[in-house]
């Protein structure tokens, strides 16, 4: 299997301030776009301190996995669990924290570009107990679109690497395939953002307006917020000890 050679896109990423700059122009990250148009009220009832604690755990795990890719091993439960996934799914990593852009208004870092079972794929690490599948679809689809713009080739698959909080020192990791959104919906979202539109009609919600679909969306949102609160309690206990 011949490994793809990835192109650079020219975007300068400032990790400390989490900013993206291309030719002197600051670009937006995709999180702000998804938060504005797809999940505008997702964290409206959650305090900033709670969100920050959840982000800190995610940052630690991301850093450990990036170091693992660069040959600096860790014995954390999450990294050990990830190694098992690498063996199980024949993951051959190509690049970690790979920066892509649409060369216009947005940019992002892809957690991992890899071959999974021989197919070119994008991987995103998630450390919550529950995966927000709709959020992941928009995130990984936008990443896939920009990957194609930068490299003139498409990925075959996209996955969430699910690394929930360890229980009794063991992380029950899973590799979850995420269905990518059609390109026309992604371009419509970018058009809304670039035109400064106040709202965007989410086509995925319109495709699933039945009661069961709506109930499942609420269940996912509730479980996601409960997980954030549990994460705070987990780290408060560690701090107290």
N, C-alpha and C positions, 0 to 999 in steps of 0.2 A: 504493500500500500504506500503510494507516494504521498508524502505530507505536503499540505498546502503551505505556501509562503504568504504570510499575511502582510498587507500593505499598511504603512503608517498614514494617518489622516491629517497630520499637522496640528491637531488640537493640543494645547498645553493644559494639562490637568493639575490644578493646585489641590493636593490632598488635604492640606491643613484647613483651607477655607471651602473646599469642595466646589471649586469653580472651574469652568471650562472656557478657554479663550482660543479663538481662531483668527489669525491676522489682526490682532488687536481688538476684536469684537468679542464680548462676553456672550456665551451661549447658555441656554437653559438646560437643566437636566430633565430627564423624562418624568421624574417623580412629581415635579411641580405641575406638569401638564396632566398627568393621570389624576392627581389630587384635585385639580381644579375642575376637570370636565367629566371624569368617570366616577370618582368617589369624593365629592365635595364635602360631605359631612362625616367622613369616616372616623375622624378623631375629635369631633366637636365636643364630646363629653369626657375627654381624657386629658388630664393635666399634662403640661409640658414636662414636668419632672418625671412622670410615669413613662412618657414616650422616650425621654432621654435615656432612662435606665434600660429600656428595651433595646434602644439603638446601640448602647455600649456593649451589651452582650453580643449582638450581631457583629459589631466591629472587631471584637476580640477574636471571634471564630473566623471571620474573613481573613484577618491578619495571620492567624495560625495556618490556615489553608494555603495562603499565598506563600508563606515561608516554607511550607511543605513542598510546594511546587518548585521553589528555588533551592531545595536541598537542605533545608534546616528543619529537621523533624521535630515533632511535638508528641507528647504522650497524653494529650487531652483526650477525653472520651469521644469528642466530635471528630478529631483527626483520625483516631483509630477506626472509628466507624466508617469514615470516608475511604480509608485504605481498603476496607472490605468491599465497598461499592466499586472501587477501581478494579479490583480483581474480578468481582462478580460480573460486571458489565463491560469488561475490557476497555476501560477508559484510558485513552492515550491523550494526555494533556498537551496542548500546543501553546497556549498563552493564557496568563492570568491577568486580570484587571486590564483587559484590552480595550482601548479607547476607540469609539466610532462616532460618526456624526452624519447629519444630512447635508453638511456644508452650507447650511442656511441659518438655522435658529436653534438647533438642539444637539446635544452630545451626551454620551454616557460611557461608563466603564462596564464592560461585560465581565462578570466574575470569572468565567472560564470558557475558553474555546477548546474543544476537544473532539476526538473521535470516540464515539460510543458504539460498541459492537460494530466497528468498521464504518460508521456513518458520521459525517461532519455534523457537529451539534453545538448548541450554546447551553451552558449550565449556569443556573443562578442559585446561590446558597440562601436557604431560608432557615432561620433558627427559632421560629415560633412553633408552638405545639400544633397549631392548625394552619393549613395552607389556604390562602385566599386565592382560589383558582382563577377567578375573573381578573383580579389584579395582575396575577402572573401572566395571563394571556396577553393583556395589553403591554405589559412591560417587556416580555420576551419577544413579542411580535414587533414592537418598535425597535428593539435591539437587532432583531433579524433583518429588518428593513434597512437599517443603517449599515449593518455588516455587508449587505449586498451592495449598497452604494459605494462603500470603501473598497471592496474587493472584487466587484463585478462577478460574484458567484454567490449561490445561495446555500444555506445550511439545510440539512435534511430533517433535523429534529431539534426540539428544544425541551429542556428538562429543568425541574426544580430538584435541587439536592436538599432534601428535607432533613435537618439536623436539630430535632427538638431537644429540650433540656434533658440532661442525663438523669436516669433514675437508678439509684444504687450503683452509681459509677459507670453505667452503661448507656450509650446513646443509641436509640433504635432508629438508625438512618434508613432512608428510602430514596430511590431515584424515581421521580414521578414525571411522566411525559406530559407536556403541556401542548394543547392544540393551538396552532398559530392562527391568528385572525387574518382574513383576506386583505390584500393590499389596498383595495379601494376604501375600506373602512379606516385604515391607518392614514391614508392620504387625506380623507375627509377630516379626521381629527387634527392633523397638522394644519390644514387649511383654516380650521376654526381658530387654532392657536395663533397662526400668523396674521389673521385678519382682526384679531382682538375680540372675537365673539365672546359674549358673556356665557353662553351655554352651548352644549353639544348634545344631540340626541344619540344616546348610546344604542347602536343597532343590535348589540347582543342582548340587551334588556328587552328590546322589542320582539326578539325571536323567542323569548321564553317568558311570556306574560301569564302563563297558566299558574294556578295557585301553588302547585308543588314546586315550581321553579322559584317563585318569589319566596316561599317558605324556606327553601334551601339557602337562598342568598342571605336571608335574615339569620339563619342558624350559623352560617359561616362568619358573618360579621360579629355576632354575639360571642362565638367561641374565640374569635381572634382578639377581641377586647378583653375577655376574661384571661386569656393567655398572657397579655401584656401585664395585667395586674399581678398574676402569679409570678411572672418574671421579677417584678419589683420586690415582692415578698421574699423570693429566693435569694436575691442579692442583699436585701436588708438583713436576713438571717446570717449570711456569710459575714457581713460587716460587723454584726453584733458579736459573732464568735471571735 
